[in-house]
């Protein structure tokens, strides 16, 4: 009866008074009932009201505790804050799928975090088709209509001019927040200046293949495709990239190196090896090199799918390529969109992988034997992408025929071998011995290098600041005490904004012994043993095509002679022959009249040869 009476009073208009806590005015008195009525007498109503208030207050406190617990649980179940989720593009103007966009307009991307404007990493968006849009300006803004320097920007605004009746695809694939977070996934924006936009999609799966699984047709086409992309500014294959690019890059591009690797899937209007005839109509991007992809708002038509994997956000180096080959005949195949979605467009990305010197020896012998009789291997050298791990993207193998004396160079990169019989500078030095068949691999040689001072030398430097040269052979001109030994010549140059250091070692290709001349030059001295008196830096770019610059440092004024030699030890050029003051100096060698091949330059101070280093003209 008490409970029902309390509930009645709770439901009455005066019920809120029941939620007042008992006060000292309330006295506990006997409860009196009116005869046969079941109702409280007036004298007892106040008492009962107090009891109800106490009971309901207790229940309220209990519910309040439960509510607090539920509230805490709900906080645990809430999504993580945006910072924990990573940097994201959360919206754009126009929105994806918009039609009828004005010809003179702004394109705006909104991020969920404040952007870092200290580098160019905030301005990495690309747009297709490239020729159908003009960008007047790009600004970082605090609001879509408010771009003020010094504020905390979360918007990037582009002022653009479109062409009429064109579908546009923007890809924002890399950015960095002020807290150091990078974009967690690319943002793809497709819109049109036409009155309507297509609802159709093209989808498929990316997978990673191996160069060894390709037949000659695939390799040849990918090689031409890679060269065409390089010639037309869409990126350089990693095996053709300038080995000194990282060290000489501008601060803005350096900030993008090593981060932001991504894959773009492109739909081309037509497929020609000359990119000037390409028209990239639609595109998408993913951070991965495998998994599903989808391209939206594709109009009816015929397209050639192509996949490109970039090493980082600078989008200058390509580490994998692939095209749609439905019938596996080594030729690109088109797809047709006609009134609906197209699925099952699977693309295999062929990665450009690093390899050891020994990896391609058998293949190199086979290729050389097809050109000359009885070939013997005399020189192995890294051409591009050499690493302190003993790997490189491209290796050169120089052979001499034991019967005819003819020479041939086999160059093997991730897309297979090419034969070079025109390099006059591939001549073998007189008296050189061939490389033994059981030579230790370049990877083992670099492990020995690291255990003899190399690890300590490499430790302070980032990989992008290192340039590695690996060469194997009986280089008689590079040693005084070991002219009968066949050895690995390993030269690692570390270049930073303030200094250039190098450590060179000779390692016997059969025994693994580190070879040191009794009066060795500073190139073979360990940093912990003796500092270099003079410093000769690595030429840049290297490899090069027309000219290369050679830096060096003198600790005192002295007569200086800087010379260039070929593999036979013949002097090709004298760049400097005069007294120079102490400090940093540079000399440029213009080699347009010289054939491709391997050269060395030597710095002599006070008529004493101080250092020499290899460089490659291609």
FENQUI-V600989 format. One record per residue. N is the residue number from 1. RES is the residue in one letter. SS is DSSP state (hx for helix, st for strand, lp for the rest). OMEGA is omega in degrees with one decimal (999 if undefined). BURIAL is 1 if it has 16 or more other ideal C-beta (glycine too) atoms within 10 Angstrom, else 0. Layout:
N:RES:SS:OMEGA:BURIAL + N:RES:SS:OMEGA:BURIAL
This chain:
1:X:lp:178.3:0 + 2:X:hx:-175.9:0 + 3:X:hx:-178.8:0 + 4:X:hx:179.6:0 + 5:X:hx:177.6:1 + 6:X:hx:-179.4:1 + 7:X:hx:177.7:0 + 8:X:hx:-178.4:0 + 9:X:hx:178.0:1 + 10:X:hx:-176.1:0 + 11:X:hx:-177.2:0 + 12:X:lp:179.3:0 + 13:X:lp:-178.9:0 + 14:X:lp:-174.9:0 + 15:X:hx:-179.3:0 + 16:X:hx:179.7:0 + 17:X:hx:-179.5:0 + 18:X:hx:-177.9:1 + 19:X:hx:173.9:0 + 20:X:lp:178.5:0 + 21:X:lp:178.9:0 + 22:X:lp:178.1:0 + 23:X:lp:-178.7:0 + 24:X:lp:180.0:0 + 25:X:lp:-179.6:0 + 26:X:lp:178.1:1 + 27:X:lp:179.0:0 + 28:X:lp:-179.3:0 + 29:X:lp:176.6:0 + 30:X:lp:178.7:0 + 31:X:lp:179.1:0 + 32:X:lp:179.9:0 + 33:X:st:172.2:0 + 34:X:lp:-177.5:0 + 35:X:lp:173.1:0 + 36:X:lp:-177.0:0 + 37:X:lp:-175.8:0 + 38:X:lp:-179.5:0 + 39:X:lp:179.1:0 + 40:X:st:174.4:1 + 41:X:lp:-179.6:0 + 42:X:hx:-177.7:0 + 43:X:hx:-177.1:0 + 44:X:hx:-175.7:1 + 45:X:hx:-179.7:0 + 46:X:hx:179.5:0 + 47:X:hx:-178.7:1 + 48:X:hx:176.5:1 + 49:X:hx:178.9:1 + 50:X:hx:179.0:1 + 51:X:hx:178.6:1 + 52:X:hx:179.5:1 + 53:X:hx:179.8:1 + 54:X:hx:-178.7:0 + 55:X:hx:-178.7:0 + 56:X:hx:176.9:1 + 57:X:hx:177.5:0 + 58:X:hx:179.2:0 + 59:X:hx:179.2:0 + 60:X:hx:178.7:0 + 61:X:hx:178.0:0 + 62:X:hx:179.2:0 + 63:X:hx:-179.8:0 + 64:X:hx:177.1:0 + 65:X:hx:178.2:0 + 66:X:hx:179.1:0 + 67:X:hx:178.2:0 + 68:X:hx:178.8:0 + 69:X:hx:179.7:0 + 70:X:hx:179.9:0 + 71:X:hx:178.2:0 + 72:X:hx:177.7:0 + 73:X:hx:-179.6:0 + 74:X:hx:178.3:0 + 75:X:hx:178.7:0 + 76:X:hx:-178.2:0 + 77:X:hx:179.7:0 + 78:X:lp:175.4:0 + 79:X:lp:177.9:0 + 80:X:lp:178.6:0 + 81:X:lp:-176.1:0 + 82:X:hx:179.9:0 + 83:X:hx:179.1:0 + 84:X:hx:179.8:0 + 85:X:hx:-176.9:0 + 86:X:lp:179.8:0 + 87:X:st:-178.4:1 + 88:X:lp:165.1:1 + 89:X:st:-173.6:1 + 90:X:st:177.7:0 + 91:X:st:178.4:1 + 92:X:st:172.2:1 + 93:X:st:1.2:1 + 94:X:lp:174.9:1 + 95:X:lp:175.8:0 + 96:X:lp:178.8:1 + 97:X:lp:178.8:0 + 98:X:lp:175.3:1 + 99:X:lp:178.4:0 + 100:X:lp:179.4:0 + 101:X:lp:-176.3:1 + 102:X:lp:179.9:0 + 103:X:lp:174.1:0 + 104:X:st:-171.0:0 + 105:X:st:172.8:1 + 106:X:st:174.3:1 + 107:X:st:-171.8:1 + 108:X:st:175.1:1 + 109:X:st:179.3:1 + 110:X:st:179.7:1 + 111:X:st:-179.0:1 + 112:X:lp:178.6:1 + 113:X:lp:177.0:1 + 114:X:lp:-174.8:1 + 115:X:st:174.3:1 + 116:X:lp:-178.3:1 + 117:X:lp:-177.6:1 + 118:X:lp:176.9:0 + 119:X:lp:179.2:0 + 120:X:hx:-175.9:1 + 121:X:hx:179.6:1 + 122:X:hx:-174.5:1 + 123:X:lp:-175.2:1 + 124:X:lp:-177.8:1 + 125:X:lp:172.5:1 + 126:X:st:-177.1:0 + 127:X:st:176.1:1 + 128:X:st:-6.4:1 + 129:X:lp:-172.9:1 + 130:X:hx:-174.1:0 + 131:X:hx:-174.5:0 + 132:X:hx:-177.7:1 + 133:X:st:176.6:1 + 134:X:st:179.5:0 + 135:X:st:179.9:0 + 136:X:st:-178.5:0 + 137:X:st:173.6:0 + 138:X:st:-174.9:0 + 139:X:st:170.8:1 + 140:X:st:-170.4:1 + 141:X:st:174.8:1 + 142:X:lp:176.5:0 + 143:X:st:-178.4:0 + 144:X:lp:-177.5:0 + 145:X:lp:-175.8:0 + 146:X:st:-179.3:0 + 147:X:lp:-175.5:1 + 148:X:lp:179.0:0 + 149:X:lp:176.2:0 + 150:X:lp:177.5:0 + 151:X:lp:-176.7:0 + 152:X:lp:-171.3:0 + 153:X:lp:171.5:1 + 154:X:lp:-178.5:1 + 155:X:st:170.5:1 + 156:X:st:-175.7:1 + 157:X:st:175.7:1 + 158:X:st:172.7:1 + 159:X:st:-168.6:0 + 160:X:st:170.8:1 + 161:X:st:-179.2:0 + 162:X:st:165.9:1 + 163:X:lp:-179.1:0 + 164:X:lp:172.8:0 + 165:X:lp:178.9:0 + 166:X:lp:172.6:1 + 167:X:st:-178.3:1 + 168:X:st:174.0:1 + 169:X:st:173.4:1 + 170:X:st:174.6:1 + 171:X:st:173.5:1 + 172:X:st:-168.7:1 + 173:X:lp:179.7:1 + 174:X:lp:171.9:1 + 175:X:lp:180.0:1 + 176:X:st:178.8:1 + 177:X:st:178.6:1 + 178:X:lp:177.6:0 + 179:X:lp:177.1:0 + 180:X:lp:178.1:0 + 181:X:lp:177.7:1 + 182:X:st:-176.7:1 + 183:X:st:-173.3:1 + 184:X:lp:176.4:0 + 185:X:lp:179.2:1 + 186:X:lp:175.6:1 + 187:X:st:-177.8:1 + 188:X:st:-178.7:1 + 189:X:st:176.4:1 + 190:X:st:177.4:1 + 191:X:st:-178.1:1 + 192:X:st:171.6:1 + 193:X:lp:175.1:1 + 194:X:lp:-176.7:0 + 195:X:lp:-179.0:0 + 196:X:lp:177.6:0 + 197:X:lp:-176.0:1 + 198:X:lp:175.9:1 + 199:X:lp:-170.5:0 + 200:X:lp:-179.4:1 + 201:X:st:172.0:0 + 202:X:st:-175.7:1 + 203:X:st:178.9:1 + 204:X:st:-176.8:1 + 205:X:st:172.1:0 + 206:X:st:174.0:1 + 207:X:st:-177.4:0 + 208:X:st:178.5:0 + 209:X:st:177.6:0 + 210:X:lp:177.6:0 + 211:X:hx:-177.9:1 + 212:X:hx:-178.1:0 + 213:X:hx:-177.8:0 + 214:X:lp:171.0:1 + 215:X:lp:-171.2:0 + 216:X:hx:-178.9:0 + 217:X:hx:178.1:0 + 218:X:hx:-177.8:1 + 219:X:hx:-178.2:1 + 220:X:hx:-178.7:0 + 221:X:hx:178.6:1 + 222:X:hx:178.7:1 + 223:X:hx:177.9:1 + 224:X:hx:179.2:0 + 225:X:hx:179.4:1 + 226:X:hx:179.7:1 + 227:X:hx:179.7:0 + 228:X:hx:178.0:1 + 229:X:hx:178.5:1 + 230:X:hx:-177.2:1 + 231:X:hx:-174.2:0 + 232:X:lp:169.0:0 + 233:X:lp:179.2:0 + 234:X:lp:179.3:1 + 235:X:lp:-178.1:1 + 236:X:st:174.8:1 + 237:X:st:-175.9:1 + 238:X:hx:-178.6:1 + 239:X:hx:176.4:1 + 240:X:hx:-175.8:1 + 241:X:lp:177.6:1 + 242:X:lp:-176.2:1 + 243:X:lp:179.4:1 + 244:X:lp:-176.0:1 + 245:X:hx:-177.1:1 + 246:X:hx:-177.4:1 + 247:X:hx:-176.6:1 + 248:X:hx:-176.9:0 + 249:X:lp:175.8:1 + 250:X:lp:-179.4:0 + 251:X:hx:-177.9:0 + 252:X:hx:179.4:0 + 253:X:hx:177.8:1 + 254:X:hx:-179.0:1 + 255:X:lp:-178.0:1 + 256:X:lp:-176.0:1 + 257:X:lp:176.5:1 + 258:X:lp:178.9:0 + 259:X:lp:174.2:0 + 260:X:lp:175.2:1 + 261:X:lp:-176.9:1 + 262:X:st:179.6:1 + 263:X:st:174.6:1 + 264:X:st:173.1:1 + 265:X:st:-173.4:1 + 266:X:st:170.7:1 + 267:X:st:-177.4:1 + 268:X:st:175.5:1 + 269:X:lp:178.9:0 + 270:X:lp:-175.7:0 + 271:X:lp:173.9:1 + 272:X:lp:179.5:0 + 273:X:lp:174.9:0 + 274:X:lp:-173.9:0 + 275:X:hx:-179.9:1 + 276:X:hx:178.8:0 + 277:X:hx:178.9:0 + 278:X:lp:171.4:1 + 279:X:lp:-179.2:0 + 280:X:st:-173.3:1 + 281:X:st:-177.4:1 + 282:X:st:-177.0:1 + 283:X:st:170.1:1 + 284:X:st:-178.8:1 + 285:X:st:175.9:1 + 286:X:st:178.2:1 + 287:X:lp:-174.4:1 + 288:X:lp:172.6:0 + 289:X:lp:177.1:1 + 290:X:lp:-179.7:0 + 291:X:st:-175.7:0 + 292:X:st:172.4:0 + 293:X:st:178.7:1 + 294:X:st:176.0:1 + 295:X:st:-173.6:1 + 296:X:st:172.8:1 + 297:X:lp:-179.7:1 + 298:X:lp:179.7:1 + 299:X:lp:177.0:1 + 300:X:lp:179.9:0 + 301:X:st:179.2:1 + 302:X:st:-174.4:0 + 303:X:st:174.9:1 + 304:X:st:179.6:1 + 305:X:st:179.5:1 + 306:X:st:178.5:1 + 307:X:st:-178.8:1 + 308:X:st:178.3:1 + 309:X:st:179.7:1 + 310:X:st:-177.4:1 + 311:X:lp:-177.1:1 + 312:X:lp:-173.5:1 + 313:X:lp:176.9:1 + 314:X:lp:177.0:1 + 315:X:lp:179.8:1 + 316:X:lp:-178.0:1 + 317:X:st:-178.4:1 + 318:X:st:-178.7:1 + 319:X:st:176.6:1 + 320:X:st:178.1:1 + 321:X:st:175.6:1 + 322:X:st:176.2:1 + 323:X:st:-177.2:1 + 324:X:lp:-177.9:1 + 325:X:lp:-172.4:1 + 326:X:lp:-176.8:0 + 327:X:lp:174.4:0 + 328:X:lp:178.9:0 + 329:X:lp:179.6:0 + 330:X:lp:179.4:1 + 331:X:lp:179.1:0 + 332:X:lp:179.0:1 + 333:X:lp:178.3:0 + 334:X:st:168.7:0 + 335:X:st:179.6:1 + 336:X:st:174.6:0 + 337:X:st:-176.9:1 + 338:X:lp:173.5:0 + 339:X:lp:179.9:0 + 340:X:lp:-179.4:0 + 341:X:lp:174.8:0 + 342:X:st:-179.4:1 + 343:X:lp:178.2:0 + 344:X:lp:178.3:0 + 345:X:lp:-175.0:1 + 346:X:lp:-176.6:1 + 347:X:st:177.4:1 + 348:X:st:176.8:1 + 349:X:st:177.5:1 + 350:X:st:-177.2:1 + 351:X:st:174.6:1 + 352:X:lp:-168.4:1 + 353:X:lp:173.4:1 + 354:X:lp:178.4:1 + 355:X:st:175.5:1 + 356:X:lp:-179.6:1 + 357:X:hx:-176.4:1 + 358:X:hx:-174.7:1 + 359:X:hx:-171.2:1 + 360:X:hx:-174.5:1 + 361:X:hx:-178.7:1 + 362:X:hx:179.0:0 + 363:X:hx:179.4:0 + 364:X:hx:177.6:1 + 365:X:hx:-179.9:1 + 366:X:hx:-179.8:0 + 367:X:hx:-179.8:1 + 368:X:hx:-179.2:1 + 369:X:hx:176.9:0 + 370:X:lp:-176.6:0 + 371:X:lp:-178.7:1 + 372:X:lp:179.0:1 + 373:X:lp:171.3:0 + 374:X:lp:-177.2:0 + 375:X:st:172.0:1 + 376:X:st:-177.2:1 + 377:X:st:-178.0:1 + 378:X:st:-176.9:1 + 379:X:st:168.4:1 + 380:X:st:179.8:1 + 381:X:st:175.2:1 + 382:X:st:-178.8:1 + 383:X:st:179.9:1 + 384:X:st:173.1:1 + 385:X:lp:-179.3:1 + 386:X:lp:-178.0:1 + 387:X:lp:174.4:1 + 388:X:lp:174.2:1 + 389:X:lp:-176.0:0 + 390:X:lp:179.9:1 + 391:X:lp:175.6:1 + 392:X:st:175.5:1 + 393:X:lp:-174.5:1 + 394:X:st:179.5:1 + 395:X:st:174.1:1 + 396:X:st:-179.5:1 + 397:X:st:-175.7:1 + 398:X:st:-173.6:1 + 399:X:st:174.5:1 + 400:X:st:178.1:1 + 401:X:st:179.9:1 + 402:X:lp:-177.4:0 + 403:X:lp:-175.5:0 + 404:X:lp:-177.6:0 + 405:X:lp:178.2:0 + 406:X:lp:-179.7:1 + 407:X:st:178.9:1 + 408:X:st:176.0:1 + 409:X:st:175.0:1 + 410:X:st:178.6:1 + 411:X:st:-177.5:1 + 412:X:st:176.1:1 + 413:X:st:-176.8:1 + 414:X:lp:179.0:1 + 415:X:lp:173.3:1 + 416:X:st:-173.0:1 + 417:X:st:167.0:1 + 418:X:st:-176.4:0 + 419:X:st:178.4:0 + 420:X:st:177.5:1 + 421:X:lp:-173.7:0 + 422:X:lp:-175.3:0 + 423:X:lp:178.0:1 + 424:X:hx:-177.8:0 + 425:X:hx:173.0:1 + 426:X:hx:179.3:1 + 427:X:lp:178.9:1 + 428:X:lp:178.7:1 + 429:X:lp:178.7:1 + 430:X:lp:178.7:0 + 431:X:lp:-179.7:0 + 432:X:lp:174.7:1 + 433:X:lp:177.9:0 + 434:X:lp:177.7:1 + 435:X:lp:179.6:1 + 436:X:lp:-177.3:0 + 437:X:lp:-177.2:0 + 438:X:lp:-176.9:0 + 439:X:lp:177.2:1 + 440:X:lp:-174.0:1 + 441:X:lp:179.7:1 + 442:X:hx:179.0:1 + 443:X:hx:177.8:1 + 444:X:hx:179.7:1 + 445:X:hx:179.3:1 + 446:X:hx:174.3:1 + 447:X:hx:176.5:1 + 448:X:hx:177.1:1 + 449:X:hx:-177.4:1 + 450:X:hx:-179.6:1 + 451:X:hx:179.3:0 + 452:X:hx:175.2:1 + 453:X:hx:-177.3:1 + 454:X:hx:-178.5:1 + 455:X:hx:178.6:0 + 456:X:hx:179.3:0 + 457:X:hx:-175.9:1 + 458:X:hx:-169.0:1 + 459:X:hx:-174.4:0 + 460:X:lp:-168.8:0 + 461:X:lp:172.9:1 + 462:X:lp:179.2:0 + 463:X:hx:-178.6:0 + 464:X:hx:-179.5:0 + 465:X:hx:-175.6:1 + 466:X:st:171.9:1 + 467:X:st:-174.1:1 + 468:X:st:174.1:1 + 469:X:st:-179.0:1 + 470:X:st:-179.7:1 + 471:X:st:179.4:1 + 472:X:st:178.1:1 + 473:X:st:177.2:1 + 474:X:lp:-174.9:1 + 475:X:lp:-174.3:1 + 476:X:hx:-177.2:1 + 477:X:hx:-177.0:0 + 478:X:hx:178.1:1 + 479:X:lp:177.4:1 + 480:X:lp:-172.6:0 + 481:X:lp:-172.5:0 + 482:X:lp:-175.3:1 + 483:X:lp:179.0:0 + 484:X:lp:-176.1:0 + 485:X:lp:173.2:1 + 486:X:lp:-170.8:1 + 487:X:st:169.8:1 + 488:X:st:173.6:1 + 489:X:st:-175.6:1 + 490:X:st:-177.0:1 + 491:X:st:177.5:1 + 492:X:st:179.7:1 + 493:X:st:176.7:1 + 494:X:st:-177.4:1 + 495:X:st:172.7:1 + 496:X:lp:-179.0:0 + 497:X:lp:-174.3:0 + 498:X:lp:-175.2:0 + 499:X:lp:174.0:0 + 500:X:st:179.4:1 + 501:X:st:-178.8:1 + 502:X:st:173.3:1 + 503:X:st:-178.3:1 + 504:X:st:177.2:1 + 505:X:st:170.2:1 + 506:X:st:-178.1:1 + 507:X:st:-177.8:1 + 508:X:st:-174.6:1 + 509:X:lp:178.2:1 + 510:X:lp:-173.6:0 + 511:X:lp:-175.2:0 + 512:X:lp:179.6:0 + 513:X:lp:174.0:0 + 514:X:st:-174.4:1 + 515:X:st:-179.7:1 + 516:X:lp:175.6:1 + 517:X:lp:-178.6:0 + 518:X:lp:176.7:0 + 519:X:lp:-171.3:0 + 520:X:lp:176.2:1 + 521:X:lp:-177.3:1 + 522:X:hx:-178.9:1 + 523:X:hx:-177.9:1 + 524:X:hx:-179.6:1 + 525:X:lp:178.5:1 + 526:X:lp:-178.8:0 + 527:X:lp:-177.7:0 + 528:X:lp:-176.6:0 + 529:X:lp:-174.9:0 + 530:X:lp:178.4:0 + 531:X:lp:176.9:0 + 532:X:lp:177.2:1 + 533:X:lp:176.0:0 + 534:X:lp:-178.4:1 + 535:X:st:174.2:1 + 536:X:st:-176.3:1 + 537:X:lp:177.4:1 + 538:X:lp:179.4:1 + 539:X:lp:178.7:1 + 540:X:st:-9.3:1 + 541:X:lp:178.6:1 + 542:X:lp:6.1:1 + 543:X:lp:-179.1:1 + 544:X:st:-179.0:1 + 545:X:lp:-176.8:0 + 546:X:lp:-178.1:0 + 547:X:st:179.2:0 + 548:X:st:-177.3:1 + 549:X:st:-176.3:1 + 550:X:st:177.8:1 + 551:X:st:174.4:1 + 552:X:st:-176.5:1 + 553:X:st:176.0:1 + 554:X:st:178.5:1 + 555:X:lp:178.2:0 + 556:X:lp:174.2:0 + 557:X:lp:-176.3:0 + 558:X:st:170.7:1 + 559:X:st:-174.2:0 + 560:X:st:174.7:1 + 561:X:st:179.1:1 + 562:X:st:-173.1:1 + 563:X:st:177.0:1 + 564:X:st:-178.7:1 + 565:X:st:171.7:1 + 566:X:st:-176.0:1 + 567:X:lp:179.3:1 + 568:X:lp:-178.2:0 + 569:X:lp:179.0:0 + 570:X:lp:178.3:0 + 571:X:st:-179.3:0 + 572:X:st:-175.7:1 + 573:X:st:172.3:0 + 574:X:st:-175.1:0 + 575:X:st:-179.3:1 + 576:X:st:174.4:1 + 577:X:st:-176.0:0 + 578:X:st:175.6:0 + 579:X:st:-179.7:0 + 580:X:st:177.1:1 + 581:X:lp:176.5:0 + 582:X:lp:177.7:0 + 583:X:st:-176.4:0 + 584:X:st:-179.2:0 + 585:X:st:175.5:1 + 586:X:st:173.7:0 + 587:X:st:-179.1:1 + 588:X:st:176.7:0 + 589:X:st:175.7:1 + 590:X:st:-169.0:0 + 591:X:lp:-177.5:1 + 592:X:lp:-177.1:0 + 593:X:lp:-179.2:0 + 594:X:lp:177.9:1 + 595:X:lp:177.9:0 + 596:X:lp:178.9:1 + 597:X:st:-176.7:1 + 598:X:st:179.5:1 + 599:X:st:174.3:1 + 600:X:st:173.7:1 + 601:X:st:-173.8:1 + 602:X:st:176.6:1 + 603:X:st:176.8:1 + 604:X:st:179.2:1 + 605:X:st:-175.9:1 + 606:X:lp:177.5:0 + 607:X:lp:176.7:0 + 608:X:st:177.6:0 + 609:X:st:-177.2:0 + 610:X:st:-174.4:1 + 611:X:st:165.3:1 + 612:X:st:-175.6:1 + 613:X:st:179.1:1 + 614:X:st:172.0:1 + 615:X:st:-172.4:1 + 616:X:st:170.6:1 + 617:X:st:-177.9:1 + 618:X:lp:999:0
